[in-house]
Amino acid sequence: MKQPSKDDEAFMRLALTEARKGLGRTSPNPLVGAVVVLDGQVVGKGFHKKAGTPHAEVHALHDAGDKAKGATIYVTLEPCNHTGRTPPCTQRIVEYGIKRVVVGMVDPNPIVAGTGCAFLAKKNIEVAGLVLEDECRAINRPFVKHITTGLPWVIMKAGCSLDGKLAAPDGRCAWITGAESRREVHRLRDRVDGILIGIDTALNDDPSLTTRLPHKKGHDPTRIILDSHLRLTPKAKMLTLQSDAPTLVFCGAGVDVTKIDALSKAGANVHQVALQDGRIDLRHVLQELGELQLSSILVEGGSAVHTSFLREGLVDQVSLFMAPLFLGQEAIPVLAGLGITDVQQGKRFKLSRVKRFGEDVLIEGFFEPQSGTD
């Protein structure tokens, strides 16, 4: 792979802009954008819109048409060289007479992993990279984790008071954060594959767990409930509303069969998994979700669920919306006991963004990959 030129970065940024247009729509495939450039001018562009549909390169080449001959194509992710639900993009690049390919990052998919670039080089097409690799990797964190580990990307999301309280003493969260934060949460829901909560949150709040954006835009992620003893009622709002998204309920083995039948008739998909100390085995849950091709999960609580995910090192990203109020010691905290006895044992993450939403502040960051999961 040859070194890129000084002009390549600007065109790769355009390809990244294209890639982001597919946010929340391509799973389990990656976000990919492509731009075709001839004599310094953009003559074609495209992005991957949905799994099973043409890839970004195909859209960009089609957009460029005859102007693709002798041009350079900028792709945020290495072109595929295998036949899946769509033909290999490398072959289309050759057919259109592309002279040079600039790649943002090598595809982490073991099926590809450098073979696309190698194929193009053998066809006497110049291949250069890697350009804006960190940015290209950042937009595909869920894909990278899922394709390399089989597990979904886990986002711990909470709305809380400044003293870290999640809900009133009776368990009801009411509206701690403001309207602008709630709109951002729905934008976040629109970009993930699933929303996960514990049974206490389900019983206390009876949430719909849908995406509610202006003009009815957005998709509803898969709803995931952790319910060891299957206490969820078939009359729960999430089982009676109009939504194309499924509801998955994870419970322990040996629960009452009549409860399973009742929830199944109400539309839930019940999964029995192992229990650890009376609680659902979260790693088992994530493995099943990964096998179902869910590559990103938004964990919305409550306190026991957040604590379990964090204690077991299963959180990849933190999105914490903090409102300017105090609720005091009696209120329910975002986290319960983590067993930490020293500050150095704290679950420290790398801060990536601090942004104000109305009167609230979003604090966002990422944990380093856990040993054995990346």
C-alpha positions as CSV (number, residue, x, y, z in Angstrom):
1,M,0.0,0.0,0.0
2,K,1.5,3.3,-1.1
3,Q,1.7,6.5,1.0
4,P,-1.2,8.9,0.4
5,S,-0.7,12.4,-1.1
6,K,-1.3,15.7,0.7
7,D,-4.6,16.2,-1.0
8,D,-6.1,12.8,-0.1
9,E,-7.2,13.9,3.4
10,A,-9.8,16.4,2.2
11,F,-11.5,14.0,-0.1
12,M,-11.5,11.3,2.6
13,R,-13.4,13.7,4.8
14,L,-16.0,14.0,2.1
15,A,-16.2,10.2,2.1
16,L,-16.7,10.2,5.8
17,T,-19.5,12.7,5.4
18,E,-21.2,10.3,3.0
19,A,-20.6,7.4,5.4
20,R,-22.4,9.1,8.3
21,K,-25.6,9.4,6.2
22,G,-26.1,5.7,6.9
23,L,-26.0,6.0,10.7
24,G,-28.4,3.6,12.4
25,R,-29.3,1.9,9.1
26,T,-26.5,-0.5,8.0
27,S,-26.1,-2.9,10.9
28,P,-24.7,-5.5,11.1
29,N,-22.7,-4.0,8.2
30,P,-20.4,-1.1,8.6
31,L,-20.9,2.6,7.8
32,V,-19.0,3.2,4.5
33,G,-18.8,6.3,2.3
34,A,-17.1,6.6,-1.1
35,V,-16.1,9.6,-3.3
36,V,-14.9,9.4,-7.0
37,V,-12.5,12.2,-8.0
38,L,-11.2,13.0,-11.5
39,D,-8.7,15.9,-12.1
40,G,-9.4,17.3,-8.6
41,Q,-13.1,17.4,-9.0
42,V,-15.7,15.1,-7.3
43,V,-17.6,13.3,-10.0
44,G,-19.4,10.7,-7.9
45,K,-20.3,9.9,-4.3
46,G,-22.3,7.4,-2.4
47,F,-22.8,5.6,0.9
48,H,-24.0,2.2,2.1
49,K,-27.6,2.5,2.9
50,K,-28.7,-0.8,4.3
51,A,-27.4,-4.4,4.8
52,G,-28.1,-6.5,1.7
53,T,-28.1,-3.4,-0.6
54,P,-25.3,-2.1,-2.9
55,H,-22.2,-0.9,-1.1
56,A,-20.9,2.7,-1.1
57,E,-18.4,2.1,-3.9
58,V,-21.2,0.8,-6.2
59,H,-23.3,3.9,-5.6
60,A,-20.4,6.3,-6.1
61,L,-19.3,4.5,-9.3
62,H,-22.8,4.6,-10.7
63,D,-23.0,8.3,-9.8
64,A,-19.7,9.0,-11.6
65,G,-20.6,6.9,-14.7
66,D,-18.1,7.3,-17.6
67,K,-16.2,9.8,-15.5
68,A,-14.9,7.0,-13.3
69,K,-12.5,5.8,-15.9
70,G,-9.0,6.9,-14.9
71,A,-10.3,8.5,-11.6
72,T,-9.5,8.0,-8.0
73,I,-12.0,6.5,-5.6
74,Y,-11.8,7.3,-1.9
75,V,-13.4,4.7,0.4
76,T,-13.6,4.9,4.2
77,L,-13.3,1.1,4.5
78,E,-11.3,-1.4,2.3
79,P,-13.4,-2.6,-0.6
80,C,-14.7,-6.1,-0.2
81,N,-13.3,-8.9,-2.3
82,H,-15.9,-11.6,-1.6
83,T,-19.5,-12.4,-2.6
84,G,-21.9,-12.1,0.2
85,R,-25.4,-10.7,-0.2
86,T,-23.9,-8.4,-2.9
87,P,-21.1,-9.0,-5.4
88,P,-17.5,-7.9,-4.6
89,C,-16.8,-4.2,-4.9
90,T,-13.3,-4.8,-6.1
91,Q,-14.6,-6.2,-9.3
92,R,-16.8,-3.2,-9.9
93,I,-13.8,-0.9,-9.3
94,V,-11.9,-2.8,-12.0
95,E,-14.8,-2.7,-14.4
96,Y,-15.3,1.0,-14.1
97,G,-11.6,1.6,-15.0
98,I,-10.6,3.3,-11.7
99,K,-6.9,4.1,-11.7
100,R,-6.3,4.7,-8.0
101,V,-8.0,3.6,-4.7
102,V,-7.4,5.5,-1.4
103,V,-8.5,3.6,1.7
104,G,-9.4,4.9,5.1
105,M,-8.9,1.7,7.1
106,V,-8.4,-2.0,6.4
107,D,-11.5,-4.1,6.9
108,P,-11.3,-5.9,10.3
109,N,-13.6,-8.6,8.9
110,P,-11.4,-11.8,8.7
111,I,-13.0,-12.6,5.3
112,V,-11.6,-9.4,3.9
113,A,-8.7,-8.3,6.0
114,G,-6.4,-6.9,3.3
115,T,-7.5,-9.2,0.4
116,G,-9.5,-6.3,-1.2
117,C,-6.4,-4.1,-1.4
118,A,-4.2,-7.0,-2.5
119,F,-6.6,-7.9,-5.4
120,L,-6.7,-4.3,-6.6
121,A,-2.9,-4.1,-6.6
122,K,-2.7,-7.2,-8.7
123,K,-4.9,-5.5,-11.2
124,N,-2.3,-2.7,-11.5
125,I,-4.5,-0.3,-9.6
126,E,-2.6,2.0,-7.2
127,V,-3.8,1.5,-3.7
128,A,-2.9,4.2,-1.1
129,G,-3.7,4.6,2.6
130,L,-4.4,4.7,5.4
131,V,-6.1,8.1,5.4
132,L,-7.9,9.4,8.5
133,E,-7.8,5.9,9.9
134,D,-8.8,7.0,13.4
135,E,-11.9,8.8,12.2
136,C,-12.9,6.0,9.9
137,R,-12.5,3.5,12.8
138,A,-14.4,5.8,15.2
139,I,-17.7,5.8,13.1
140,N,-17.6,2.0,13.1
141,R,-16.8,1.1,16.7
142,P,-19.9,-1.2,16.9
143,F,-19.0,-3.0,13.6
144,V,-15.4,-3.5,14.6
145,K,-16.3,-5.0,17.9
146,H,-19.0,-7.2,16.6
147,I,-17.1,-8.6,13.6
148,T,-14.0,-9.4,15.7
149,T,-15.6,-10.7,19.0
150,G,-19.2,-11.6,18.0
151,L,-20.4,-9.3,20.8
152,P,-22.4,-6.0,20.5
153,W,-21.0,-2.6,21.4
154,V,-22.5,-1.6,24.8
155,I,-23.4,2.0,25.6
156,M,-24.3,2.8,29.2
157,K,-26.8,5.7,29.1
158,A,-28.3,7.4,32.0
159,G,-30.0,10.7,32.9
160,C,-29.2,11.7,36.4
161,S,-28.9,14.6,38.9
162,L,-25.6,16.3,39.7
163,D,-25.2,14.0,42.7
164,G,-25.5,10.9,40.5
165,K,-29.1,9.9,41.3
166,L,-31.2,8.1,38.8
167,A,-34.6,8.1,40.3
168,A,-36.7,9.0,43.3
169,P,-36.7,6.7,46.3
170,D,-39.8,4.9,45.1
171,G,-38.0,4.0,41.8
172,R,-39.8,6.4,39.5
173,C,-37.4,8.4,37.3
174,A,-40.0,11.0,36.2
175,W,-38.3,13.7,34.2
176,I,-34.8,14.4,35.6
177,T,-33.4,15.7,32.4
178,G,-34.9,18.3,30.1
179,A,-36.6,18.2,26.7
180,E,-33.4,18.8,24.7
181,S,-31.6,15.9,26.4
182,R,-34.6,13.6,25.8
183,R,-34.5,14.5,22.1
184,E,-30.8,13.6,22.0
185,V,-31.6,10.3,23.6
186,H,-34.1,9.5,20.9
187,R,-31.5,10.4,18.3
188,L,-29.2,7.9,20.0
189,R,-31.9,5.3,20.1
190,D,-32.3,5.8,16.4
191,R,-28.7,4.8,15.8
192,V,-28.5,1.6,17.9
193,D,-29.8,-2.0,17.3
194,G,-31.3,-2.6,20.8
195,I,-32.3,-0.9,24.1
196,L,-31.8,-2.9,27.3
197,I,-33.4,-2.4,30.7
198,G,-33.9,-4.4,33.9
199,I,-37.3,-5.7,35.1
200,D,-37.5,-3.1,37.9
201,T,-37.4,-0.3,35.4
202,A,-39.9,-2.1,33.2
203,L,-42.3,-2.5,36.1
204,N,-41.8,1.0,37.7
205,D,-42.0,3.0,34.4
206,D,-43.8,0.8,32.0
207,P,-41.8,2.3,29.1
208,S,-42.5,2.0,25.4
209,L,-38.8,2.0,24.5
210,T,-39.5,3.4,21.1
211,T,-37.8,6.1,19.1
212,R,-39.8,9.3,18.9
213,L,-38.4,11.8,16.5
214,P,-40.1,14.7,14.7
215,H,-42.2,13.8,11.7
216,K,-42.2,10.1,12.8
217,K,-38.7,9.6,11.5
218,G,-36.4,7.0,13.1
219,H,-36.6,3.3,13.7
220,D,-37.4,1.4,16.9
221,P,-34.5,-0.7,18.2
222,T,-35.1,-4.2,19.5
223,R,-36.4,-4.0,23.1
224,I,-34.4,-6.2,25.6
225,I,-35.6,-6.9,29.1
226,L,-33.6,-8.7,31.8
227,D,-36.2,-10.5,33.9
228,S,-34.7,-13.4,35.9
229,H,-38.1,-14.7,37.3
230,L,-40.3,-13.5,34.4
231,R,-42.3,-10.8,36.3
232,L,-43.1,-8.8,33.1
233,T,-46.8,-8.6,32.5
234,P,-48.3,-9.4,29.1
235,K,-50.1,-6.1,29.4
236,A,-46.9,-4.1,29.4
237,K,-46.9,-1.1,27.1
238,M,-44.0,-2.4,25.1
239,L,-46.0,-5.5,24.2
240,T,-49.2,-3.7,23.2
241,L,-48.0,-0.8,21.1
242,Q,-47.7,-0.6,17.3
243,S,-44.0,-1.2,16.5
244,D,-42.1,-3.4,14.1
245,A,-39.3,-3.9,16.6
246,P,-39.3,-7.2,18.6
247,T,-39.2,-7.5,22.4
248,L,-36.7,-10.0,23.8
249,V,-37.1,-11.1,27.4
250,F,-34.2,-12.9,29.0
251,C,-35.0,-15.0,32.1
252,G,-33.5,-17.8,34.0
253,A,-34.0,-21.5,33.4
254,G,-36.8,-23.2,35.3
255,V,-39.3,-20.3,35.2
256,D,-43.0,-21.1,35.1
257,V,-43.9,-22.4,31.7
258,T,-47.3,-20.7,31.9
259,K,-45.5,-17.3,32.2
260,I,-43.5,-18.0,29.1
261,D,-46.6,-19.0,27.2
262,A,-48.4,-15.8,28.3
263,L,-45.6,-13.5,27.3
264,S,-45.1,-15.4,24.0
265,K,-48.7,-15.0,23.1
266,A,-48.4,-11.2,23.9
267,G,-45.6,-11.0,21.3
268,A,-42.4,-11.4,23.4
269,N,-39.5,-13.6,22.4
270,V,-38.5,-15.3,25.6
271,H,-34.9,-16.5,26.0
272,Q,-33.8,-18.7,28.9
273,V,-30.2,-18.2,30.0
274,A,-27.9,-19.2,32.8
275,L,-28.0,-17.4,36.2
276,Q,-25.0,-16.3,38.3
277,D,-25.7,-15.7,42.0
278,G,-29.4,-15.4,41.1
279,R,-28.8,-12.8,38.3
280,I,-28.8,-13.3,34.6
281,D,-25.5,-14.0,33.0
282,L,-24.8,-10.8,31.1
283,R,-22.1,-12.3,28.9
284,H,-24.5,-15.0,27.8
285,V,-27.0,-12.4,26.9
286,L,-24.5,-10.4,24.9
287,Q,-23.4,-13.5,23.1
288,E,-27.0,-14.3,22.1
289,L,-27.6,-10.7,21.0
290,G,-24.5,-10.9,18.9
291,E,-25.7,-14.1,17.3
292,L,-28.9,-12.3,16.5
293,Q,-26.8,-9.7,14.5
294,L,-27.3,-6.9,17.0
295,S,-24.1,-4.9,16.9
296,S,-24.9,-2.1,19.3
297,I,-26.9,-2.0,22.6
298,L,-28.1,1.0,24.6
299,V,-28.2,0.0,28.3
300,E,-30.8,2.4,29.9
301,G,-30.9,0.9,33.4
302,G,-31.8,0.8,36.1
303,S,-29.2,1.0,38.9
304,A,-28.6,-2.7,39.3
305,V,-28.3,-3.2,35.6
306,H,-25.8,-0.4,35.1
307,T,-23.8,-1.7,38.1
308,S,-23.6,-5.2,36.8
309,F,-22.5,-4.2,33.3
310,L,-19.8,-1.9,34.7
311,R,-18.6,-4.3,37.4
312,E,-18.2,-7.1,34.8
313,G,-16.3,-4.8,32.4
314,L,-18.9,-5.0,29.7
315,V,-19.4,-1.3,29.0
316,D,-17.7,0.2,25.9
317,Q,-19.2,3.7,26.0
318,V,-20.7,6.0,28.6
319,S,-23.3,8.6,27.7
320,L,-24.3,10.4,30.9
321,F,-26.9,13.3,30.8
322,M,-26.6,15.3,34.0
323,A,-29.3,17.8,35.1
324,P,-28.7,20.8,37.4
325,L,-30.4,19.5,40.5
326,F,-29.7,17.4,43.6
327,L,-31.9,14.5,44.8
328,G,-30.0,13.6,48.0
329,Q,-29.0,10.4,49.7
330,E,-32.5,8.8,49.7
331,A,-32.8,8.8,45.9
332,I,-31.6,5.8,43.8
333,P,-28.0,6.1,42.5
334,V,-26.9,5.4,38.9
335,L,-24.6,2.8,40.4
336,A,-24.7,0.6,43.4
337,G,-21.8,-1.2,45.0
338,L,-18.9,-1.9,42.6
339,G,-16.7,-3.3,45.4
340,I,-14.1,-0.5,45.0
341,T,-12.0,0.2,48.1
342,D,-9.4,2.4,46.5
343,V,-9.6,5.3,44.0
344,Q,-7.1,3.6,41.7
345,Q,-9.7,0.8,41.3
346,G,-12.2,3.2,39.8
347,K,-13.7,2.5,36.4
348,R,-12.0,5.3,34.5
349,F,-12.9,6.0,30.9
350,K,-11.5,8.3,28.3
351,L,-13.5,11.5,27.9
352,S,-14.5,12.2,24.3
353,R,-17.2,14.8,24.5
354,V,-18.9,17.3,26.8
355,K,-21.9,19.1,25.4
356,R,-24.7,21.1,26.7
357,F,-28.3,20.2,25.9
358,G,-30.5,23.0,27.3
359,E,-29.8,23.1,31.1
360,D,-28.2,19.6,31.0
361,V,-24.7,18.5,30.3
362,L,-23.8,15.3,28.3
363,I,-20.5,13.6,29.4
364,E,-19.4,11.0,27.0
365,G,-16.4,8.7,26.8
366,F,-15.0,5.3,26.0
367,F,-13.5,2.5,28.0
368,E,-10.4,0.7,26.7
369,P,-11.1,-2.7,25.2
370,Q,-11.1,-5.4,27.9
371,S,-8.5,-8.2,27.6
372,G,-9.8,-11.1,25.6
373,T,-12.6,-9.1,23.9
374,D,-10.7,-7.3,21.2
